[in-house]
Amino acid sequence: METREIAKKAKECSYRLLSLSSKEKDDILLKIASKISEKEKDLLKENEKDLSYAKGIGLSSALTDRLLLNEKRVGDMVSGIRAVALLPDPVFEVYDMTRRPNGMLVGKMRHPLGVIGIIYEARPNVTADAFSLCFKSSNSVILKGGSEALNSNKFIVNLIKDALGDLKDAIGFIEERGGVKELVSLKEYIDCIILRGGKRLIEEIGEGAKVPIISHGEGICHVYIDNEADLNMASEIAYNAKVQRPGVCNAMETLLVHSDIARDILPNLIKRLKDAGCEIRGDERVGEIVQNIIPTTEDDWKTEYLSLILSIKVVSSLDEAIFHINHYGSHHSDSIITNSYSKTLRFLKEIDSASVYVNVSTRFTDGFEFGLGAEIGTSTQKLHARGPMGLKELTSSKFIIFGEGQIRK
């Protein structure tokens, strides 16, 4: 089926979704979760085909890790769908109701966006997460995953379509690469495009798009260790933020350390990171403290490594740390480690990022971890949605007005 026809059918189906009750939607989601669980072995076989293809084209280790499915990841996928089914339904929620001087009641009602197109790379779990969130919020969804995950994605989409029955057009799937340009031009059918991918993908697709785009951009994330930090806590957080899963967008790429405590924390922390296989790049002041590190260049501060590479900079103040993060970061996730209340407030107020942490690893920027059940992406822009996007972020609002015959004079 051509992209335009898929979009047209998705639009028609989106109006049908408005009549579904929350229970009907939840029952379908639970049915889909059960189908995926039952077909786990078959799904893993399809994923093996994708992994073989990825190896043949020399896919990066970071993207290969995102592509990989195993029993745990399939279990997490199933759990995510079930978690979404248990969440409150935001659709048709009425809020901000006020009475005007003439007696009218004016308020807002949450309403689905309509049809959402999602373009993403590598991760098959996005297929399940994206559908479950869109369906729960009464949106149709059109998916365009990367070619490296084609078999896994098709298998999941077909399971979902089987469970949907006569609502099967609530999910569309585009296989051909050429369908992307058409997808972002179909403003008569598609209400929003969510881009999950690297900077290059976002720039390529964003140019000439006629449909509004929400981008899940790069994750150049920072941890700043302040001179009033608990150093044991700081070491654990920095290690976790880099090493626990380096190929994801919420992993730390740059570590900033206050000069007052740099000699106390860096030698042992860098040794531990190196023992975990991490390549260390540092500025001149880091090189004065620890030997055998690679000198940083200007490009290092602008790079999302998505691998076991870490850039470290020694800074002289909180001001310098804040400037560096706002100047070089991607406005995704940044953390300060400190026991100072005043510095905490400054960091929270002045860091221009979607998720700002105090004494926590950046690895928690995730819809499931934030209590959203799952996420459709992490928006690094400011209009409509910012940070992990859950159910409410997939709705808009409309004004609703109740009266008793009022007319305007």
Secondary structure as a PSIPRED ss2 file (coil, helix, strand):
# PSIPRED VFORMAT (PSIPRED V4.0)

   1 M C   1.000  0.000  0.000
   2 E C   1.000  0.000  0.000
   3 T H   0.000  1.000  0.000
   4 R H   0.000  1.000  0.000
   5 E H   0.000  1.000  0.000
   6 I H   0.000  1.000  0.000
   7 A H   0.000  1.000  0.000
   8 K H   0.000  1.000  0.000
   9 K H   0.000  1.000  0.000
  10 A H   0.000  1.000  0.000
  11 K H   0.000  1.000  0.000
  12 E H   0.000  1.000  0.000
  13 C H   0.000  1.000  0.000
  14 S H   0.000  1.000  0.000
  15 Y H   0.000  1.000  0.000
  16 R H   0.000  1.000  0.000
  17 L H   0.000  1.000  0.000
  18 L C   1.000  0.000  0.000
  19 S C   1.000  0.000  0.000
  20 L C   1.000  0.000  0.000
  21 S C   1.000  0.000  0.000
  22 S H   0.000  1.000  0.000
  23 K H   0.000  1.000  0.000
  24 E H   0.000  1.000  0.000
  25 K H   0.000  1.000  0.000
  26 D H   0.000  1.000  0.000
  27 D H   0.000  1.000  0.000
  28 I H   0.000  1.000  0.000
  29 L H   0.000  1.000  0.000
  30 L H   0.000  1.000  0.000
  31 K H   0.000  1.000  0.000
  32 I H   0.000  1.000  0.000
  33 A H   0.000  1.000  0.000
  34 S H   0.000  1.000  0.000
  35 K H   0.000  1.000  0.000
  36 I H   0.000  1.000  0.000
  37 S H   0.000  1.000  0.000
  38 E H   0.000  1.000  0.000
  39 K C   1.000  0.000  0.000
  40 E H   0.000  1.000  0.000
  41 K H   0.000  1.000  0.000
  42 D H   0.000  1.000  0.000
  43 L H   0.000  1.000  0.000
  44 L H   0.000  1.000  0.000
  45 K H   0.000  1.000  0.000
  46 E H   0.000  1.000  0.000
  47 N H   0.000  1.000  0.000
  48 E H   0.000  1.000  0.000
  49 K H   0.000  1.000  0.000
  50 D H   0.000  1.000  0.000
  51 L H   0.000  1.000  0.000
  52 S H   0.000  1.000  0.000
  53 Y H   0.000  1.000  0.000
  54 A H   0.000  1.000  0.000
  55 K H   0.000  1.000  0.000
  56 G H   0.000  1.000  0.000
  57 I C   1.000  0.000  0.000
  58 G C   1.000  0.000  0.000
  59 L C   1.000  0.000  0.000
  60 S C   1.000  0.000  0.000
  61 S H   0.000  1.000  0.000
  62 A H   0.000  1.000  0.000
  63 L H   0.000  1.000  0.000
  64 T H   0.000  1.000  0.000
  65 D H   0.000  1.000  0.000
  66 R H   0.000  1.000  0.000
  67 L H   0.000  1.000  0.000
  68 L C   1.000  0.000  0.000
  69 L C   1.000  0.000  0.000
  70 N C   1.000  0.000  0.000
  71 E H   0.000  1.000  0.000
  72 K H   0.000  1.000  0.000
  73 R H   0.000  1.000  0.000
  74 V H   0.000  1.000  0.000
  75 G H   0.000  1.000  0.000
  76 D H   0.000  1.000  0.000
  77 M H   0.000  1.000  0.000
  78 V H   0.000  1.000  0.000
  79 S H   0.000  1.000  0.000
  80 G H   0.000  1.000  0.000
  81 I H   0.000  1.000  0.000
  82 R H   0.000  1.000  0.000
  83 A H   0.000  1.000  0.000
  84 V H   0.000  1.000  0.000
  85 A H   0.000  1.000  0.000
  86 L H   0.000  1.000  0.000
  87 L C   1.000  0.000  0.000
  88 P C   1.000  0.000  0.000
  89 D C   1.000  0.000  0.000
  90 P C   1.000  0.000  0.000
  91 V C   1.000  0.000  0.000
  92 F C   1.000  0.000  0.000
  93 E C   1.000  0.000  0.000
  94 V E   0.000  0.000  1.000
  95 Y E   0.000  0.000  1.000
  96 D E   0.000  0.000  1.000
  97 M E   0.000  0.000  1.000
  98 T E   0.000  0.000  1.000
  99 R E   0.000  0.000  1.000
 100 R C   1.000  0.000  0.000
 101 P C   1.000  0.000  0.000
 102 N C   1.000  0.000  0.000
 103 G C   1.000  0.000  0.000
 104 M C   1.000  0.000  0.000
 105 L E   0.000  0.000  1.000
 106 V E   0.000  0.000  1.000
 107 G E   0.000  0.000  1.000
 108 K E   0.000  0.000  1.000
 109 M E   0.000  0.000  1.000
 110 R E   0.000  0.000  1.000
 111 H E   0.000  0.000  1.000
 112 P E   0.000  0.000  1.000
 113 L C   1.000  0.000  0.000
 114 G C   1.000  0.000  0.000
 115 V E   0.000  0.000  1.000
 116 I E   0.000  0.000  1.000
 117 G E   0.000  0.000  1.000
 118 I E   0.000  0.000  1.000
 119 I E   0.000  0.000  1.000
 120 Y E   0.000  0.000  1.000
 121 E C   1.000  0.000  0.000
 122 A C   1.000  0.000  0.000
 123 R C   1.000  0.000  0.000
 124 P C   1.000  0.000  0.000
 125 N H   0.000  1.000  0.000
 126 V H   0.000  1.000  0.000
 127 T H   0.000  1.000  0.000
 128 A H   0.000  1.000  0.000
 129 D H   0.000  1.000  0.000
 130 A H   0.000  1.000  0.000
 131 F H   0.000  1.000  0.000
 132 S H   0.000  1.000  0.000
 133 L H   0.000  1.000  0.000
 134 C H   0.000  1.000  0.000
 135 F H   0.000  1.000  0.000
 136 K H   0.000  1.000  0.000
 137 S C   1.000  0.000  0.000
 138 S C   1.000  0.000  0.000
 139 N C   1.000  0.000  0.000
 140 S E   0.000  0.000  1.000
 141 V E   0.000  0.000  1.000
 142 I E   0.000  0.000  1.000
 143 L E   0.000  0.000  1.000
 144 K E   0.000  0.000  1.000
 145 G C   1.000  0.000  0.000
 146 G C   1.000  0.000  0.000
 147 S H   0.000  1.000  0.000
 148 E H   0.000  1.000  0.000
 149 A H   0.000  1.000  0.000
 150 L H   0.000  1.000  0.000
 151 N H   0.000  1.000  0.000
 152 S H   0.000  1.000  0.000
 153 N H   0.000  1.000  0.000
 154 K H   0.000  1.000  0.000
 155 F H   0.000  1.000  0.000
 156 I H   0.000  1.000  0.000
 157 V H   0.000  1.000  0.000
 158 N H   0.000  1.000  0.000
 159 L H   0.000  1.000  0.000
 160 I H   0.000  1.000  0.000
 161 K H   0.000  1.000  0.000
 162 D H   0.000  1.000  0.000
 163 A H   0.000  1.000  0.000
 164 L H   0.000  1.000  0.000
 165 G H   0.000  1.000  0.000
 166 D H   0.000  1.000  0.000
 167 L H   0.000  1.000  0.000
 168 K H   0.000  1.000  0.000
 169 D H   0.000  1.000  0.000
 170 A H   0.000  1.000  0.000
 171 I E   0.000  0.000  1.000
 172 G E   0.000  0.000  1.000
 173 F E   0.000  0.000  1.000
 174 I C   1.000  0.000  0.000
 175 E C   1.000  0.000  0.000
 176 E C   1.000  0.000  0.000
 177 R C   1.000  0.000  0.000
 178 G C   1.000  0.000  0.000
 179 G H   0.000  1.000  0.000
 180 V H   0.000  1.000  0.000
 181 K H   0.000  1.000  0.000
 182 E H   0.000  1.000  0.000
 183 L H   0.000  1.000  0.000
 184 V C   1.000  0.000  0.000
 185 S C   1.000  0.000  0.000
 186 L C   1.000  0.000  0.000
 187 K C   1.000  0.000  0.000
 188 E C   1.000  0.000  0.000
 189 Y C   1.000  0.000  0.000
 190 I C   1.000  0.000  0.000
 191 D C   1.000  0.000  0.000
 192 C E   0.000  0.000  1.000
 193 I E   0.000  0.000  1.000
 194 I E   0.000  0.000  1.000
 195 L E   0.000  0.000  1.000
 196 R E   0.000  0.000  1.000
 197 G C   1.000  0.000  0.000
 198 G C   1.000  0.000  0.000
 199 K H   0.000  1.000  0.000
 200 R H   0.000  1.000  0.000
 201 L H   0.000  1.000  0.000
 202 I H   0.000  1.000  0.000
 203 E H   0.000  1.000  0.000
 204 E H   0.000  1.000  0.000
 205 I H   0.000  1.000  0.000
 206 G H   0.000  1.000  0.000
 207 E C   1.000  0.000  0.000
 208 G C   1.000  0.000  0.000
 209 A C   1.000  0.000  0.000
 210 K C   1.000  0.000  0.000
 211 V C   1.000  0.000  0.000
 212 P C   1.000  0.000  0.000
 213 I E   0.000  0.000  1.000
 214 I E   0.000  0.000  1.000
 215 S E   0.000  0.000  1.000
 216 H E   0.000  0.000  1.000
 217 G C   1.000  0.000  0.000
 218 E C   1.000  0.000  0.000
 219 G C   1.000  0.000  0.000
 220 I C   1.000  0.000  0.000
 221 C E   0.000  0.000  1.000
 222 H E   0.000  0.000  1.000
 223 V E   0.000  0.000  1.000
 224 Y E   0.000  0.000  1.000
 225 I E   0.000  0.000  1.000
 226 D C   1.000  0.000  0.000
 227 N C   1.000  0.000  0.000
 228 E C   1.000  0.000  0.000
 229 A C   1.000  0.000  0.000
 230 D C   1.000  0.000  0.000
 231 L H   0.000  1.000  0.000
 232 N H   0.000  1.000  0.000
 233 M H   0.000  1.000  0.000
 234 A H   0.000  1.000  0.000
 235 S H   0.000  1.000  0.000
 236 E H   0.000  1.000  0.000
 237 I H   0.000  1.000  0.000
 238 A H   0.000  1.000  0.000
 239 Y H   0.000  1.000  0.000
 240 N H   0.000  1.000  0.000
 241 A H   0.000  1.000  0.000
 242 K H   0.000  1.000  0.000
 243 V H   0.000  1.000  0.000
 244 Q C   1.000  0.000  0.000
 245 R C   1.000  0.000  0.000
 246 P C   1.000  0.000  0.000
 247 G C   1.000  0.000  0.000
 248 V C   1.000  0.000  0.000
 249 C C   1.000  0.000  0.000
 250 N C   1.000  0.000  0.000
 251 A C   1.000  0.000  0.000
 252 M E   0.000  0.000  1.000
 253 E E   0.000  0.000  1.000
 254 T E   0.000  0.000  1.000
 255 L E   0.000  0.000  1.000
 256 L E   0.000  0.000  1.000
 257 V E   0.000  0.000  1.000
 258 H E   0.000  0.000  1.000
 259 S C   1.000  0.000  0.000
 260 D C   1.000  0.000  0.000
 261 I C   1.000  0.000  0.000
 262 A H   0.000  1.000  0.000
 263 R H   0.000  1.000  0.000
 264 D H   0.000  1.000  0.000
 265 I H   0.000  1.000  0.000
 266 L H   0.000  1.000  0.000
 267 P H   0.000  1.000  0.000
 268 N H   0.000  1.000  0.000
 269 L H   0.000  1.000  0.000
 270 I H   0.000  1.000  0.000
 271 K H   0.000  1.000  0.000
 272 R H   0.000  1.000  0.000
 273 L H   0.000  1.000  0.000
 274 K H   0.000  1.000  0.000
 275 D H   0.000  1.000  0.000
 276 A C   1.000  0.000  0.000
 277 G C   1.000  0.000  0.000
 278 C C   1.000  0.000  0.000
 279 E E   0.000  0.000  1.000
 280 I E   0.000  0.000  1.000
 281 R E   0.000  0.000  1.000
 282 G E   0.000  0.000  1.000
 283 D C   1.000  0.000  0.000
 284 E H   0.000  1.000  0.000
 285 R H   0.000  1.000  0.000
 286 V H   0.000  1.000  0.000
 287 G H   0.000  1.000  0.000
 288 E H   0.000  1.000  0.000
 289 I H   0.000  1.000  0.000
 290 V C   1.000  0.000  0.000
 291 Q C   1.000  0.000  0.000
 292 N C   1.000  0.000  0.000
 293 I C   1.000  0.000  0.000
 294 I E   0.000  0.000  1.000
 295 P E   0.000  0.000  1.000
 296 T C   1.000  0.000  0.000
 297 T C   1.000  0.000  0.000
 298 E H   0.000  1.000  0.000
 299 D H   0.000  1.000  0.000
 300 D H   0.000  1.000  0.000
 301 W H   0.000  1.000  0.000
 302 K H   0.000  1.000  0.000
 303 T C   1.000  0.000  0.000
 304 E C   1.000  0.000  0.000
 305 Y C   1.000  0.000  0.000
 306 L C   1.000  0.000  0.000
 307 S C   1.000  0.000  0.000
 308 L C   1.000  0.000  0.000
 309 I E   0.000  0.000  1.000
 310 L E   0.000  0.000  1.000
 311 S E   0.000  0.000  1.000
 312 I E   0.000  0.000  1.000
 313 K E   0.000  0.000  1.000
 314 V E   0.000  0.000  1.000
 315 V E   0.000  0.000  1.000
 316 S C   1.000  0.000  0.000
 317 S C   1.000  0.000  0.000
 318 L H   0.000  1.000  0.000
 319 D H   0.000  1.000  0.000
 320 E H   0.000  1.000  0.000
 321 A H   0.000  1.000  0.000
 322 I H   0.000  1.000  0.000
 323 F H   0.000  1.000  0.000
 324 H H   0.000  1.000  0.000
 325 I H   0.000  1.000  0.000
 326 N H   0.000  1.000  0.000
 327 H H   0.000  1.000  0.000
 328 Y H   0.000  1.000  0.000
 329 G C   1.000  0.000  0.000
 330 S C   1.000  0.000  0.000
 331 H C   1.000  0.000  0.000
 332 H C   1.000  0.000  0.000
 333 S E   0.000  0.000  1.000
 334 D E   0.000  0.000  1.000
 335 S E   0.000  0.000  1.000
 336 I E   0.000  0.000  1.000
 337 I E   0.000  0.000  1.000
 338 T C   1.000  0.000  0.000
 339 N C   1.000  0.000  0.000
 340 S C   1.000  0.000  0.000
 341 Y H   0.000  1.000  0.000
 342 S H   0.000  1.000  0.000
 343 K H   0.000  1.000  0.000
 344 T H   0.000  1.000  0.000
 345 L H   0.000  1.000  0.000
 346 R H   0.000  1.000  0.000
 347 F H   0.000  1.000  0.000
 348 L H   0.000  1.000  0.000
 349 K H   0.000  1.000  0.000
 350 E H   0.000  1.000  0.000
 351 I C   1.000  0.000  0.000
 352 D C   1.000  0.000  0.000
 353 S C   1.000  0.000  0.000
 354 A C   1.000  0.000  0.000
 355 S E   0.000  0.000  1.000
 356 V E   0.000  0.000  1.000
 357 Y E   0.000  0.000  1.000
 358 V E   0.000  0.000  1.000
 359 N C   1.000  0.000  0.000
 360 V C   1.000  0.000  0.000
 361 S C   1.000  0.000  0.000
 362 T H   0.000  1.000  0.000
 363 R H   0.000  1.000  0.000
 364 F H   0.000  1.000  0.000
 365 T C   1.000  0.000  0.000
 366 D C   1.000  0.000  0.000
 367 G C   1.000  0.000  0.000
 368 F C   1.000  0.000  0.000
 369 E C   1.000  0.000  0.000
 370 F C   1.000  0.000  0.000
 371 G C   1.000  0.000  0.000
 372 L C   1.000  0.000  0.000
 373 G C   1.000  0.000  0.000
 374 A C   1.000  0.000  0.000
 375 E C   1.000  0.000  0.000
 376 I C   1.000  0.000  0.000
 377 G C   1.000  0.000  0.000
 378 T E   0.000  0.000  1.000
 379 S E   0.000  0.000  1.000
 380 T C   1.000  0.000  0.000
 381 Q C   1.000  0.000  0.000
 382 K C   1.000  0.000  0.000
 383 L C   1.000  0.000  0.000
 384 H C   1.000  0.000  0.000
 385 A C   1.000  0.000  0.000
 386 R C   1.000  0.000  0.000
 387 G E   0.000  0.000  1.000
 388 P E   0.000  0.000  1.000
 389 M C   1.000  0.000  0.000
 390 G C   1.000  0.000  0.000
 391 L C   1.000  0.000  0.000
 392 K H   0.000  1.000  0.000
 393 E H   0.000  1.000  0.000
 394 L H   0.000  1.000  0.000
 395 T E   0.000  0.000  1.000
 396 S E   0.000  0.000  1.000
 397 S E   0.000  0.000  1.000
 398 K E   0.000  0.000  1.000
 399 F E   0.000  0.000  1.000
 400 I E   0.000  0.000  1.000
 401 I E   0.000  0.000  1.000
 402 F E   0.000  0.000  1.000
 403 G C   1.000  0.000  0.000
 404 E C   1.000  0.000  0.000
 405 G C   1.000  0.000  0.000
 406 Q C   1.000  0.000  0.000
 407 I C   1.000  0.000  0.000
 408 R C   1.000  0.000  0.000
 409 K C   1.000  0.000  0.000
